[in-house]
Amino acid sequence: MPQATFRLINAGLPFLCIGVAVLSADEALAQARPAVEGTGIEPERPAMPLTGSSLKESPVADAQQKGGGVEEPAKVTTTPSDDIKTPLLKKLLEKGVLSHDEAAELEKEKKPSFLSSLADRITIDGLSYFGYVYTFKRVGSDSSDFELRRNYLTVQGTLTDMFSVRTTLDVTKETAGGNIEARIKYGYLYAKDILPQTSVEVGVSHTPWVDYEEHYGWVYRSVERTFIEVNESAGLFTSADLGVNFRTNTKYLSSEVGLFNGEGYDHLDRVGGTPFSEAAEGRVTFHALPTGEKKVNPTKDEYLDFSFNTFNSFHHNGGSTSAGVPGSSVDPRGPLDRLVYQFHAVWNMPMFLLAAQYAYDQERFDTARLDNQGFSFNAEFRPVEDWALFGRFDYWRIDHGDDRKLYIYGLAYSVNRFVKLIASGITSDRDLAGDDFSKAMLTAEVEW
């Protein structure tokens, strides 16, 4: 054999052996695949080892060395479900790492005590009312100011599935002095379903009426407070107070009943004076449409509600020593029992809201009795998405005293779910000389 031919055969022999090995492996794989497919079982492929020694020991390496093959495993498809509450389990479910059954089993094994993650336990949110106001006065000089009407910062912490806590700081301008001050608006322990369909707040909690009206009836608290709160109208009680408040919600009936100090979270200096000077308060609402168990959105939901509310504060303002405060220790008329009875109706559709209410207030002193009463109407019209026209009229008559009329009107535009811009006006007309005014207002309502 010529020497050149021998060299050619000698050089090509290794490649020929490799080709034969590859063909043999391919033929073995073709023979093995039908057998595997016939069983309906997908072969499992372990993770690829990284070292040479582990490569020799791995099943994949053995299969490769023996000329066999390993197929890709079938992808596991999962369907996320609302019953998986733990964020980490939901993410693993979405990624296909866990099946739904596996995630559900791990969810059941989680103990209902303190949650494992700080992010699961703590939420922080805020609500701010910024504005500019120009005030026209009947008596005295006009004025204009930029305003921080409210700046709420809320921290809520979940303790267990039943118990949680809430703290809300209220940052606003002082009534006297004009400085910015911070105070506790809410600070309470919340127990969920402590009774059937009933929860409880203990601490500086919501009072029964105002929290309901500002979500169902008057949604422009950034412009002015509700009829029963604002001093230019009834001015009888506030939205929060120290005490205990029970909330019950069913489809057609909801209620709040509580025992409080009575003077409100912003007048703690007036509390006390005599034993048993607390206030018993309560609201009951009939939801003609079954919306009592849901959090309504006035721009999307329809509801028709009829409510009764009562406020009964005994020895009201008894801890005050100021002569100008009704029922204070220096009031010549003596201690004050304040009894309020209120009726309210509201009908809301996505295009409009109509609300009306009547309130009666009996002021019982040792040497005098005043029967005060009044009413309020408010409406909102939403002709196009994100735009609304609104108006309100309050009338309050003080027995043997002042007649108060308050007019509120404005235009609102919702920039997005976080920001609302409002142009509005307020006119106060009272019998008492020198108290009348009109305001032109711009408001930015920011929620985050």
N, C-alpha and C positions, 0 to 999 in steps of 0.2 A: 504494500500500500504506500502510495507516495506520502512523503513527510508532511506536505501541506494539508492533504486530506485528513491525515491523522490528527493534526492540530485542530482542524475545524470541528471534527467529531468530538474531540476532547473538550473544546470550549463550549459547545452547545449541549453537552450531556447534562449539566446542572439545570439549565433552563427547561430541558425536556422532562426532567424529574419533577420540577415545580409544576409544570403544566399537567402532568399526569396526576399529581396530588390534588390540584385544584379541581380537575374533572371528577376525580373520585369523591371529593368532598361535596361537590354539587350534586352528584348522583345520589349520595347518601342522604343529603338534605331533601331531595325530591322524593325519596322513598319514605323518609321519616314524616314529612308534612301531612300526607293523607292519614297516617295513623293517628297523628295528634288531632287533626281536624275531625276525625271520626269520633273522637271522644267528647268533642265539644268543650275541651279544656284548653285555655290559652297557656302556653308555657310561661313561666315566671323568669324574668331576667334580673338578677341581683345587680347591685351597683358595681361599676367597673373598678377593680382594685388599682391602686396607684403604684405599688412596688412590684419588683420582679418576683419576689418570693410569694407574695399574696396572689399574683397572677397565676402561678402554677397551681395554687391551692383552691382557686375559685371555680365554681361550676361552669362559669362561662368559658374560662380558659380551658377547662377539660373538654368542653364541647367543641371549642375551636380546634384544639389539638387533635381531637378524634375525628374531625372532619364534619361535625354536625353544625347546626345553625340554631339561633334563638330568635324568635319573632318578637316584635314590639308588643308590649302588653296593651290591651284595650283600655281606652280612657274611661275613667269612672265619671259618669254624669250624675249631678246632684241637683236637687231643687231646693233653694233656700226657703225657709219657712218662718213665719212670724212667731212661732212658738219657741224659737231659739233666741234667747235674750242676751246671752253673754257675747260681747263684741268679738272676742278672740275666736270663739267657736263659730260665729257667723262668718268671719273672714276665712277660716279654714274650710268651712262648708262651701263657700263661694269659689275657693281655689281648687276644690275637688280633692283636698287632702283627706277630708273626712266624708263619709256618707251621712245622709240625713239621720239614719238610725243610730250611727255612732255618736253624732253630735247630740241627739236627743238623750241618749243614755248618759253622756257626760253632763248634760244639763240637769238631769235628775239627781246625779250624785253630788251636785254643788249644794253646800249647806246654806240654809237661809239665815245665816248670821251676818257678821260684818263682811262686806264685800272685799274681794281680794285686791282690787285696784283702786287707787285714789281717783283716777279719772272716772271710774264707775260711780264714785260716791259723791263727788263735788260738781256742782254746776254754778256758773257765774253769769249773770246777765244784768242789763242796765236799761234805764228809760230816762230820757232827758227832755225837758221843755225849755227851749231857748226862745227869746223873743225881743221885740222892740215895741214900745208903746208910747203914744202921744196922748196926753190927757187934757181935755178941755173942761175947765171948771166954771161953774156958774158964779162962784164967789172965790176970789183969789186968782193967783197967776197960773197959767197953763204950765205943763211940765212934759218932759220927754226923757225916756230912760231905756237902756238895754237891760234885759231881765234874764236872770237864771231862775225861772219859776219853780222848777223841780229838777233834781238830778238824783234818781234812785239807783243805788247799787245793791244788788241782791246776791247773796251767797246761800245756796241750799246744799245740805249734806244728808245723804241717805245713810241711816244707821243700820236698819234691818229692812226686811220687806214690809214691815208694819210701821216703823218709826223713822221720822226724819226731822231735821231742824231747818229753820229759815231765819236769816238776818237781813234786813233791808235798811240801809242808811238813806236818810232823806237830807239832801244838801240844798239849802235855799237861803234866801235873804231874811234876816231877822225882821220881825214886825216893827220893833223899835230899835233904832240905831243904824240899820241898813247894812250891817256886816254879814258876810257869808257864815252860816252856821251849819253844823252837822248834828243830826239827832237820829234816834232809833225810830223808824216808822213801823217796822214789824220785827219781832224777835220772839219766836215761839217754837214749842215742840208740837209736832203734828203726828197724830196716831190715826192710821188708816183703818177703816172698817172695825173700829173698836166695838161697835154695835152693828146689827144688820143694816147695811147701806148707809152707815153713819160714821163720820170721822170727827175728830176733835182737835182744836187748836188751844194750847195753853201758853199764856205769856202775853206779849203785846200783839194781839191778834186782830183779824178783821172784825168789824162790827157787822151785824146782820144785814143792814140795808145798803150802804153806799157801794160796797163791792159788787152787789147785784146790779144796781142801777147803772154804774159806769160801764158795765159790759153788755147790758141788755137795752138800756133806755137812753142814756146820755153819754155819748162816746167822745165828747170834746172837753174832757177834763183839763186838757192843756190850755184851753181858752178860759174856762171858768169852772168852778166846782159845781156840784149838784145843788138843786133848789133847796134841799133841807139843810145843807152845810153853809152856804155862802151868807155872809153877814148882811149883804144888801137885800137878801130875801128872808128866809126863815132863820137861818143861823142857829140851829138847835143842837146838833151833835156832829161828831167827826167820823172819819172812815176807819180809825183804829183806836184801840184802848187796851189797857191792862185787864186781863180777865180770862175767861174760858168760853169757847164758842163751839157748839155742836152743829155740824152740817149733815143734813140728810138729803139724798137725791134719789128720786124714782122717776119713771118716765113722765108721769102726769103731776106729781107733787114734789116740791123741794122746800126745805125749810132751814132756818138757822135760828138757834136759841142760845142765849148766853147770859152770863153774869159778869158785869164789868164795874170798874170804878165809877164810870159815868161821865167824867169831865173830859176824857179824851187824852190821847198820847201827847198832845201839844200843850196840855194844861195840868200837868202833874202837880204843880204847886197849889192847885185848888182842891186836891183830894184830901179827905179826912174830915176832922172836926168832931164827928160823933160816931159811935158804933152803928153798924148796919146802915151805912150810907151808900151802899152800892146801887147799881142800875141793872134792872132786868130788861132785856131786849129780845125781840123775836120777830122773824119774818116767815110767812108762809106764802108760797106761790103756786097757783094752779096753771099748769102748762096745757092749754087747750090742744096744742099739737105736741106729740110726745118728744119733747126736747129737754126734759129735765135732767137727763143723765149725760148730756153732751155739752161740750164747750162750743157755743155758737159763734159763727162769724156773720155779722150783720150784712156784709156785702154778698154773701153766698146762701145763707140759710133763711128759711121762713119760720117765724114763731109768733105765737099769740099768747100772752101771759096776763094773768090777773093776780095782784099781790096785795097783802095786808101786812103792815109793819107797825110795831109798837115799841116805844121807848119810855121806861118808867124809872126815873132817877130820883132817889130819896136823899134829902139833905144835900141837894145839888150845890156844888161850889162851897161846901161848908168849911173847907180848909183855907179859903182865901181870906185875906185881911184887907182887901181893896174895897173902897167905898163904891166904886163904879161897877162892881161885879154882883149880879143878882144872887141873893142867897148867901153872901159872904157873912163872916162873923160880925161885921159892922153895918150890915144892911138893917135899917130901922124897921123894915117890914118883917124881919125874922127869917128863920130857915125856909128853904124853898124845896118843894117837891114838884118836879117837872114830869108831866104825863103827856105823851105824844101818841096820836093815832093817825095812821097814814094809809091811803088807798091809791093804787097805781095800776095802770093798764098800758100795754105796749103791743103794737102790731108791726111786724117787720117783714118786708119782702126784699129781695135783692135790689129792687129799684127805689124803695122808699122805707122810711120808718116814721111811725106816728105814736106819740106817747102823751099821756095825761095823768095828773095826780092831784089829790086833795089831801091836806094835812090840817089837823086840829091839835092845838097845844094849850094845855091848861097849866098855868103857873100858880101853884098854891103856896102862899105865904101864911104866916101866923095871923097877920092882920089884913090881908088883901088876897084877891083872886083875880087873875087876868085870863080871859078866854081869847086866844089868838088863833087865827086861821088864815088859810090861803090856798092857792092852787098854782099849777104850772102846766104849760103845754110846750112841747117841742116836736120838731119835725125835721126830717132829712130827706132830700131828693137826690137820687143818683142817676142823672140822665144818660151818662156815658161812663165807660169803665175808667176808674181811677179819679173821677171828678164827683164832687158832692156840694150841694147847697144846703145850708142848715139854718135854723132859727129857733129861738126859745123866748117865751114870755112868762115871767114870774109875777105873781101878785101876793103880797103878804100884808095883813092888817093886824096891827097890835091894838088890843083893847084899850080904849081911852088914850090912844097915842098915835103912832106913826102909820101911814099907809105907804107901802113900798112897791114900786113897779120897776122891773128889770127887763131890759130888752137885749137879746144877744142874736147876732146875725153874722153870716160869713160864708166863705168859699174855701173848699179844701181840695188839695191835689196830692194823691199818693204817688210819690216818685218811684218807690219800690216797697217791698215788704218791711223795710227798715225805716224809711224816711217819709214823713208827711209834712207838707207845707200848707199853712193856713193864713188867709187874710180875713180879718174879722173886725167887728165893732161891738161895743157894749155901751148902753145908755141906762143910767140910774136916775129915776124920778121919785123923789120922796117928799113928803109933806114938811119934814123938818128943814128949815131954811139953811142953806149953805152946804147941804150934803149931795146935791145933784152934780153929775158929771157925765161926760161921754169919752170913750176911748177908741182910738184907731190902733189896731194891733197887727203885728206880723209874728207868726209863730213857726218854729221848726220843731217838730216832734220826732225824736230819734229813739228807736228801740233796737237793742242788739243783744 
